[in-house]
Amino acid sequence: MNPLEDYFRNLNRRQFFGRTAQSLTAGLGATALSSILGQGQGQGQVRGREAPHFAPKAKRVIYLHMMGGPSQLDLFDYKPKLREAKGQDLRKMPEIYQNQRITGMTSGQKDLPLVPSMFEFTKHPNRQDGMWVSELYPHTAKIVDEACFIRTMHTEAINHEPGVCFLQTGSQNPGRPSIGAWLSYGLGRMNQDLPSFVVLISQGFGNMQTLSERLWGSGFLPSEHQGVRFRGGPNPVLFLENPPGVSRQDRRQMLDAVAELNEREFQRTLDPEVRTRIAQAETAFRMQMSVPELADLSDEDPKTLEMYGPDVQKPGTFAANCLLARRLAERDVRFIQLYHRGWDAHGNLPREIRGQTKATDQAQAALVLDLKRRGLLDDTIVIWGGEFGRTVYCQGRFSETTYGRDHHPRCFTMWLAGGGIQPGIVHGETDDFGYNVKTDGVHVHDLHATLLHLLGVDHERLTYKFQGRRFRLTDVHGELVHPILA
């Protein structure tokens, strides 16, 4: 927001509180006034909140981001005709290639040989004609009737940093608020004892791309809306315990004193970030109690732990993070972001993708089923996908036992399940080689617009004025994908 506008906005608020307080009886007090205005502690009020605009289908999101770009051709987009065209040069198929942009890693190759997947696919029953799933994902294949598979996602980014940034913030350029921050700003908290936006990261088995904290940052929104990263070790948040000799009552008194000093500083400067510091200190105080309880799995029954697989009790694994995501969803955390790294398979894709799918398959399927049996899937959206897909042609040397695939933004697969999503369907179709969108393409902005809609937010109305312009997650784009809505 423009600093001058922000100053006058806070100045007017202070004058309003002061004048209104004078007209109230002494017994009402500042706390009651705050409650009357809907800004009391525990109300989940957020400065500038503009939503919900209509009745939501979902309250929260669990976003499983597969960092690096999974190969849709080896997982979900079955292309039997590729076997007949194996080894042919894509450049000699102008109707398919269309002289499209490719990365510098393969633009200098003499030819671009088509390479079919070496993995077997099986058609699994869903509410349509069925969904083809690779042998690499046997557990995920069991939830195809709960999910909507979008085969025709496409993006403008062709490299990782801008690609992930685009999926997470709606812009390839850094500096914009992440989708979790937008939702925290627009909808507020549902649980005052935990952050509204939590980030979990697990390490995979392939090429690791760098993860930047700006991907879960608040950008130009107030910093209270940025994501809070939980660590992968036995202690998700460090320094939760009070130092020796400091009681919880001592900590409370200290925070009250610091809050009073910060409030005086706010009255002097009218800087909204001062109020943010007060709010974050309060959240940290509550997390001293809520986080240890959250991380304690002793109340999970053995059958539930078995559902998520053998790694579920190893902190920092994808399985452990999926279970933690369900526990966060139970506690009404608004946006839960999981990053699983290692999907950037330029060289030995068959070896790397086996490790990646083994690490993710059982846990992600268990997450959906666990949410469903607890009644949480009805109002929780689960999203799975990477920043783009992989090419139908081979990067580097091709052999019968190994191959690599380059980045492919033209069409890739994502799946969604839960609140307001049409279950058991496949949306969109790619061409016979999985290189272009054939029907029903879905752009990144369309996905964002649809997600916000399911959460009760009109993507054109959730805006924030910054440097003289009103920004939104979908910029000036985005159309609802009506066929995937229940």
C-alpha positions as CSV (number, residue, x, y, z in Angstrom):
1,M,0.0,0.0,0.0
2,N,1.1,3.6,-0.6
3,P,2.8,4.6,2.7
4,L,1.1,8.0,2.7
5,E,-2.3,6.4,2.3
6,D,-1.5,3.9,5.0
7,Y,-0.5,6.7,7.3
8,F,-3.8,8.5,6.8
9,R,-5.8,5.3,7.1
10,N,-4.3,4.5,10.5
11,L,-4.6,8.2,11.5
12,N,-8.3,8.2,10.8
13,R,-8.8,4.9,12.7
14,R,-7.0,6.3,15.7
15,Q,-9.2,9.4,15.7
16,F,-12.3,7.3,15.3
17,F,-11.4,5.1,18.3
18,G,-10.5,8.1,20.4
19,R,-13.7,10.1,19.6
20,T,-16.0,7.0,19.9
21,A,-14.4,6.0,23.2
22,Q,-15.3,9.4,24.7
23,S,-19.0,8.8,24.0
24,L,-19.1,5.4,25.7
25,T,-19.6,4.8,29.3
26,A,-16.5,4.2,31.4
27,G,-17.6,0.7,32.1
28,L,-17.6,-0.4,28.5
29,G,-13.9,0.0,28.0
30,A,-11.6,-0.4,25.1
31,T,-11.9,-4.2,25.0
32,A,-15.7,-4.0,24.6
33,L,-15.4,-1.4,21.9
34,S,-12.9,-3.6,20.1
35,S,-15.4,-6.5,20.3
36,I,-18.3,-4.4,19.1
37,L,-16.2,-3.4,16.0
38,G,-15.5,-7.1,15.3
39,Q,-11.8,-6.6,16.0
40,G,-11.5,-8.3,19.3
41,Q,-8.9,-11.0,19.9
42,G,-10.0,-14.3,18.6
43,Q,-12.3,-12.9,15.9
44,G,-10.0,-13.8,13.1
45,Q,-10.3,-10.2,11.7
46,V,-7.7,-9.1,9.2
47,R,-7.0,-5.5,8.2
48,G,-8.5,-4.9,4.8
49,R,-10.4,-8.1,4.7
50,E,-12.7,-8.2,1.6
51,A,-14.0,-11.8,1.7
52,P,-15.8,-14.1,1.7
53,H,-17.9,-12.7,-1.2
54,F,-20.3,-15.7,-1.2
55,A,-20.8,-19.0,0.5
56,P,-17.6,-21.1,0.3
57,K,-17.5,-24.7,-0.6
58,A,-14.1,-25.1,1.2
59,K,-12.4,-23.6,4.2
60,R,-8.8,-24.7,3.8
61,V,-6.2,-25.9,1.3
62,I,-3.5,-28.5,1.4
63,Y,-1.2,-27.9,-1.6
64,L,1.3,-30.7,-2.4
65,H,3.8,-29.1,-4.7
66,M,6.1,-31.5,-6.5
67,M,9.1,-29.3,-7.0
68,G,11.0,-29.8,-10.2
69,G,8.2,-30.8,-12.6
70,P,6.9,-34.5,-12.5
71,S,6.7,-36.3,-15.9
72,Q,3.0,-36.5,-16.7
73,L,3.9,-38.9,-19.5
74,D,5.3,-41.4,-17.0
75,L,2.5,-41.0,-14.4
76,F,-0.9,-39.9,-15.7
77,D,-1.0,-39.0,-19.4
78,Y,-1.0,-42.4,-21.2
79,K,0.1,-42.1,-24.9
80,P,0.2,-45.6,-26.5
81,K,0.9,-44.1,-30.0
82,L,4.2,-42.9,-28.8
83,R,5.5,-46.5,-28.9
84,E,4.9,-46.5,-32.6
85,A,6.8,-43.2,-33.1
86,K,9.7,-44.0,-30.8
87,G,12.9,-42.4,-31.9
88,Q,11.4,-40.1,-34.5
89,D,12.6,-36.5,-34.5
90,L,10.0,-34.1,-33.2
91,R,11.4,-31.3,-35.3
92,K,10.3,-33.3,-38.4
93,M,6.7,-33.2,-37.2
94,P,5.9,-29.5,-37.8
95,E,2.2,-30.0,-37.0
96,I,3.1,-31.1,-33.5
97,Y,6.3,-29.2,-32.9
98,Q,5.0,-25.9,-34.2
99,N,8.5,-24.3,-33.7
100,Q,7.6,-23.8,-30.0
101,R,10.0,-22.4,-27.4
102,I,12.2,-25.0,-25.7
103,T,14.9,-24.6,-23.1
104,G,18.6,-23.9,-23.9
105,M,19.4,-27.4,-22.5
106,T,17.9,-29.1,-25.6
107,S,17.7,-26.4,-28.2
108,G,21.2,-27.3,-29.4
109,Q,20.5,-31.0,-29.8
110,K,20.9,-32.4,-33.3
111,D,17.5,-34.1,-33.0
112,L,14.7,-34.4,-30.5
113,P,13.9,-38.1,-30.4
114,L,10.4,-39.1,-29.2
115,V,10.5,-41.4,-26.2
116,P,7.5,-43.4,-24.8
117,S,7.3,-44.2,-21.1
118,M,8.9,-47.4,-20.2
119,F,6.3,-48.0,-17.4
120,E,3.0,-49.8,-17.8
121,F,-0.3,-48.1,-17.4
122,T,-3.6,-49.5,-16.1
123,K,-7.1,-47.9,-16.5
124,H,-8.7,-47.5,-13.1
125,P,-12.5,-47.0,-12.7
126,N,-13.7,-43.5,-12.0
127,R,-17.1,-41.7,-12.6
128,Q,-16.3,-41.3,-16.2
129,D,-14.7,-43.7,-18.6
130,G,-11.8,-44.5,-16.3
131,M,-8.4,-42.9,-15.5
132,W,-5.0,-44.2,-16.8
133,V,-2.4,-44.4,-14.0
134,S,1.2,-45.6,-14.2
135,E,2.4,-48.7,-12.3
136,L,4.5,-46.2,-10.3
137,Y,1.5,-45.0,-8.4
138,P,-0.5,-48.0,-7.2
139,H,-1.9,-46.3,-4.1
140,T,-2.7,-43.0,-5.9
141,A,-4.6,-45.2,-8.5
142,K,-7.0,-46.2,-5.7
143,I,-8.2,-42.6,-5.2
144,V,-9.0,-41.7,-8.8
145,D,-12.7,-41.7,-8.0
146,E,-12.1,-39.0,-5.4
147,A,-10.0,-36.7,-7.5
148,C,-10.3,-34.5,-10.6
149,F,-7.3,-34.9,-13.0
150,I,-6.6,-31.9,-15.1
151,R,-4.4,-33.1,-18.0
152,T,-4.2,-29.7,-19.8
153,M,-2.6,-27.4,-17.3
154,H,-0.3,-24.9,-19.0
155,T,2.0,-22.1,-17.9
156,E,4.1,-19.3,-19.5
157,A,7.2,-20.2,-17.5
158,I,9.8,-22.6,-18.9
159,N,12.4,-22.6,-16.1
160,H,12.0,-23.5,-12.4
161,E,12.3,-20.2,-10.5
162,P,9.8,-18.3,-12.6
163,G,7.6,-21.5,-12.9
164,V,7.3,-22.1,-9.2
165,C,6.9,-18.4,-8.6
166,F,4.0,-18.3,-11.1
167,L,2.2,-21.2,-9.5
168,Q,2.6,-19.8,-6.0
169,T,2.2,-16.1,-6.5
170,G,0.5,-15.6,-9.9
171,S,3.5,-13.9,-11.3
172,Q,6.9,-15.0,-12.7
173,N,8.5,-12.0,-11.2
174,P,9.4,-12.2,-7.5
175,G,7.8,-9.8,-5.0
176,R,4.1,-10.7,-5.2
177,P,2.2,-12.2,-2.3
178,S,1.9,-16.0,-2.3
179,I,-1.5,-17.6,-2.6
180,G,-1.4,-18.6,1.1
181,A,-0.7,-15.0,2.1
182,W,-3.6,-13.8,-0.1
183,L,-6.0,-16.2,1.6
184,S,-4.7,-15.2,5.0
185,Y,-5.3,-11.6,4.2
186,G,-8.6,-12.1,2.5
187,L,-10.2,-14.7,4.9
188,G,-8.3,-14.4,8.1
189,R,-7.5,-17.1,10.7
190,M,-9.7,-19.8,11.9
191,N,-7.4,-20.8,14.7
192,Q,-5.7,-18.1,16.8
193,D,-3.2,-20.6,18.3
194,L,-1.5,-21.5,15.0
195,P,-0.4,-19.5,12.0
196,S,-2.9,-19.3,9.2
197,F,-0.3,-20.4,6.6
198,V,2.2,-23.2,7.3
199,V,4.9,-24.5,5.0
200,L,6.5,-28.1,5.2
201,I,9.4,-29.3,3.0
202,S,10.7,-32.8,2.3
203,Q,13.8,-33.9,0.3
204,G,13.4,-36.2,-2.7
205,F,15.7,-38.4,-4.6
206,G,16.5,-36.5,-7.8
207,N,17.9,-33.1,-8.9
208,M,17.1,-30.6,-6.2
209,Q,16.0,-27.1,-7.2
210,T,16.5,-24.2,-4.9
211,L,13.5,-23.2,-2.7
212,S,13.3,-19.5,-1.8
213,E,11.4,-18.2,1.2
214,R,9.8,-15.6,-1.0
215,L,7.6,-18.4,-2.4
216,W,5.6,-18.3,0.8
217,G,6.2,-14.6,1.5
218,S,3.6,-11.9,1.9
219,G,5.1,-9.6,-0.7
220,F,3.5,-6.2,-0.3
221,L,0.7,-7.5,2.0
222,P,1.2,-7.0,5.8
223,S,3.9,-9.4,6.9
224,E,1.6,-11.2,9.4
225,H,0.2,-13.1,6.4
226,Q,3.5,-14.7,5.3
227,G,3.9,-18.5,5.6
228,V,5.6,-20.0,8.6
229,R,7.9,-22.8,7.8
230,F,7.9,-25.7,10.2
231,R,11.2,-27.6,10.4
232,G,11.6,-31.2,9.5
233,G,13.3,-32.3,12.7
234,P,11.7,-33.6,15.9
235,N,11.0,-29.9,16.9
236,P,9.0,-28.2,14.1
237,V,9.6,-24.8,15.8
238,L,12.7,-23.9,17.7
239,F,12.9,-22.1,21.0
240,L,9.4,-22.8,22.0
241,E,10.3,-23.6,25.6
242,N,11.0,-20.7,28.0
243,P,14.5,-20.3,29.3
244,P,15.4,-21.9,32.7
245,G,13.9,-19.7,35.5
246,V,11.3,-18.1,33.2
247,S,7.7,-19.2,33.9
248,R,4.8,-18.9,31.5
249,Q,3.4,-16.1,33.6
250,D,6.8,-14.3,33.4
251,R,6.6,-14.6,29.6
252,R,3.0,-13.3,29.6
253,Q,4.0,-10.2,31.6
254,M,7.0,-9.6,29.4
255,L,4.9,-9.8,26.2
256,D,2.3,-7.4,27.7
257,A,5.0,-4.9,28.6
258,V,6.5,-5.2,25.1
259,A,3.1,-4.9,23.5
260,E,2.4,-1.7,25.4
261,L,5.7,-0.2,24.2
262,N,5.0,-1.3,20.7
263,E,1.5,0.3,20.9
264,R,3.1,3.6,21.9
265,E,5.5,3.3,19.0
266,F,2.5,2.7,16.7
267,Q,0.7,5.8,18.0
268,R,3.9,7.8,17.3
269,T,4.6,6.4,13.8
270,L,1.4,4.9,12.6
271,D,3.5,2.1,11.0
272,P,1.2,-1.0,10.6
273,E,4.1,-3.3,10.9
274,V,4.4,-2.4,14.5
275,R,1.0,-3.9,15.1
276,T,2.1,-6.9,13.1
277,R,4.9,-7.5,15.6
278,I,2.4,-7.4,18.4
279,A,0.2,-10.0,16.6
280,Q,3.1,-12.3,15.8
281,A,4.4,-12.2,19.4
282,E,1.0,-13.3,20.6
283,T,0.9,-16.1,18.0
284,A,4.3,-17.3,19.1
285,F,3.2,-17.3,22.8
286,R,0.2,-19.5,21.9
287,M,2.4,-21.8,19.8
288,Q,4.4,-22.7,22.9
289,M,1.3,-24.8,23.8
290,S,-0.2,-25.7,20.4
291,V,2.8,-26.8,18.5
292,P,4.1,-29.5,20.9
293,E,0.5,-30.9,21.0
294,L,0.4,-30.8,17.2
295,A,3.6,-32.7,16.8
296,D,2.9,-35.4,19.4
297,L,1.6,-38.4,17.4
298,S,0.9,-40.5,20.5
299,D,-2.8,-40.0,19.9
300,E,-2.7,-41.5,16.4
301,D,-3.9,-45.1,16.2
302,P,-1.6,-47.7,14.6
303,K,-3.9,-48.2,11.7
304,T,-3.7,-44.6,10.7
305,L,0.1,-44.6,10.9
306,E,0.1,-47.7,8.8
307,M,-2.0,-45.9,6.2
308,Y,0.7,-43.3,5.6
309,G,3.5,-45.8,5.2
310,P,6.7,-46.8,7.0
311,D,8.3,-43.3,6.9
312,V,5.4,-41.6,8.7
313,Q,7.2,-41.4,12.0
314,K,10.4,-40.0,10.5
315,P,10.2,-36.2,10.9
316,G,10.7,-34.3,7.6
317,T,9.7,-37.1,5.3
318,F,6.9,-36.6,2.8
319,A,4.8,-39.1,4.7
320,A,5.3,-37.4,8.0
321,N,4.5,-34.0,6.5
322,C,1.3,-35.4,5.0
323,L,0.1,-36.6,8.4
324,L,1.1,-33.3,9.9
325,A,-0.9,-31.6,7.2
326,R,-4.0,-33.5,8.2
327,R,-3.4,-32.6,11.8
328,L,-3.0,-28.9,10.8
329,A,-6.2,-29.2,8.8
330,E,-8.0,-30.6,11.8
331,R,-6.9,-27.5,13.7
332,D,-8.3,-25.2,11.0
333,V,-5.0,-23.9,9.6
334,R,-6.1,-22.0,6.5
335,F,-3.4,-22.9,4.0
336,I,-0.9,-25.8,4.3
337,Q,1.9,-25.9,1.7
338,L,4.0,-29.1,1.2
339,Y,7.0,-28.9,-1.1
340,H,8.6,-32.2,-2.1
341,R,11.8,-31.7,-4.0
342,G,13.7,-33.8,-6.5
343,W,11.4,-34.1,-9.6
344,D,13.8,-32.4,-12.1
345,A,14.7,-35.5,-14.2
346,H,16.9,-34.3,-17.0
347,G,19.1,-37.4,-17.1
348,N,18.2,-40.8,-15.6
349,L,14.4,-40.3,-15.2
350,P,13.5,-44.0,-14.7
351,R,15.8,-44.3,-11.6
352,E,14.8,-40.9,-10.1
353,I,11.1,-41.2,-10.7
354,R,11.0,-44.6,-9.0
355,G,12.4,-43.1,-5.9
356,Q,10.1,-40.1,-6.0
357,T,6.9,-42.1,-6.5
358,K,7.9,-44.5,-3.8
359,A,8.3,-41.6,-1.4
360,T,5.0,-39.9,-2.2
361,D,2.5,-42.5,-3.5
362,Q,1.2,-44.1,-0.3
363,A,1.2,-41.0,1.8
364,Q,-0.6,-38.7,-0.6
365,A,-3.3,-41.3,-1.2
366,A,-3.6,-41.8,2.6
367,L,-4.0,-38.1,3.1
368,V,-7.0,-38.0,0.8
369,L,-8.6,-41.1,2.4
370,D,-7.8,-40.0,5.9
371,L,-9.4,-36.6,5.3
372,K,-12.5,-38.3,3.8
373,R,-13.1,-40.7,6.7
374,R,-12.9,-37.8,9.2
375,G,-15.3,-35.7,7.3
376,L,-12.6,-33.1,6.4
377,L,-12.4,-33.7,2.7
378,D,-15.8,-32.0,2.2
379,D,-14.3,-28.6,3.1
380,T,-10.6,-29.1,2.3
381,I,-9.1,-28.8,-1.1
382,V,-6.1,-31.0,-1.8
383,I,-3.9,-30.0,-4.8
384,W,-1.1,-32.0,-6.4
385,G,1.2,-30.9,-9.1
386,G,4.5,-29.3,-10.2
387,E,5.4,-26.0,-11.9
388,F,5.3,-27.6,-15.4
389,G,5.6,-31.1,-17.0
390,R,8.3,-32.9,-19.0
391,T,8.9,-33.2,-22.7
392,V,7.8,-36.0,-24.9
393,Y,11.3,-36.0,-26.5
394,C,14.5,-37.2,-24.8
395,Q,17.1,-34.9,-23.4
396,G,20.6,-36.1,-24.2
397,R,21.4,-39.7,-25.1
398,F,18.4,-42.1,-25.4
399,S,18.6,-45.8,-24.7
400,E,16.1,-48.6,-24.0
401,T,16.8,-48.5,-20.3
402,T,17.2,-44.8,-19.5
403,Y,16.2,-41.4,-20.7
404,G,15.8,-37.8,-19.5
405,R,13.0,-35.3,-20.2
406,D,13.3,-31.5,-20.4
407,H,10.9,-28.9,-19.0
408,H,7.5,-28.7,-20.8
409,P,5.1,-25.8,-20.0
410,R,2.6,-26.5,-22.8
411,C,0.6,-29.2,-21.0
412,F,1.0,-31.1,-17.8
413,T,-1.2,-32.9,-15.3
414,M,-2.4,-31.7,-11.9
415,W,-5.0,-33.3,-9.7
416,L,-7.4,-31.9,-7.1
417,A,-9.7,-33.4,-4.6
418,G,-12.1,-32.3,-1.9
419,G,-14.3,-29.2,-1.2
420,G,-16.3,-28.3,-4.2
421,I,-14.3,-30.3,-6.7
422,Q,-16.1,-32.7,-9.1
423,P,-14.7,-36.1,-8.0
424,G,-13.8,-38.9,-10.3
425,I,-13.4,-37.0,-13.6
426,V,-10.7,-36.2,-16.1
427,H,-10.6,-32.7,-17.5
428,G,-9.0,-31.8,-20.8
429,E,-7.2,-33.8,-23.5
430,T,-3.7,-33.5,-25.0
431,D,-2.7,-34.6,-28.5
432,D,-1.5,-38.1,-29.3
433,F,2.1,-37.3,-28.3
434,G,1.3,-35.3,-25.1
435,Y,2.9,-32.2,-26.5
436,N,0.0,-29.8,-27.0
437,V,-3.4,-29.1,-25.5
438,K,-6.1,-30.6,-27.7
439,T,-9.2,-29.5,-25.7
440,D,-10.1,-27.6,-22.5
441,G,-6.8,-26.0,-21.6
442,V,-6.4,-24.6,-18.0
443,H,-4.0,-21.8,-17.4
444,V,-2.4,-21.1,-14.0
445,H,-4.5,-18.0,-13.6
446,D,-7.7,-20.1,-14.3
447,L,-6.6,-22.5,-11.6
448,H,-6.1,-19.7,-9.1
449,A,-9.5,-18.1,-10.0
450,T,-11.2,-21.4,-9.5
451,L,-9.5,-22.1,-6.1
452,L,-10.4,-18.7,-4.8
453,H,-14.0,-19.2,-6.0
454,L,-14.3,-22.5,-4.0
455,L,-13.1,-20.6,-0.9
456,G,-15.8,-18.0,-1.3
457,V,-13.6,-15.4,-2.9
458,D,-14.2,-13.5,-6.2
459,H,-10.7,-13.3,-7.6
460,E,-11.5,-10.0,-9.3
461,R,-12.5,-8.4,-6.0
462,L,-9.7,-9.6,-3.6
463,T,-7.3,-6.7,-4.3
464,Y,-4.6,-4.7,-2.5
465,K,-3.5,-1.3,-3.5
466,F,0.3,-0.9,-3.8
467,Q,2.3,1.8,-5.5
468,G,-0.8,3.3,-7.0
469,R,-2.2,0.1,-8.5
470,R,-4.7,-2.5,-7.2
471,F,-3.1,-5.9,-7.4
472,R,-4.7,-9.3,-7.3
473,L,-3.5,-12.9,-7.4
474,T,-4.8,-13.4,-10.9
475,D,-3.4,-10.0,-12.2
476,V,-5.9,-9.1,-15.0
477,H,-6.6,-12.6,-16.1
478,G,-8.3,-15.8,-14.9
479,E,-11.5,-17.7,-15.8
480,L,-13.4,-20.1,-13.7
481,V,-13.1,-23.7,-14.8
482,H,-16.7,-24.6,-14.4
483,P,-16.6,-28.3,-15.5
484,I,-14.4,-29.3,-12.5
485,L,-16.8,-27.7,-10.0
486,A,-19.2,-30.1,-8.1
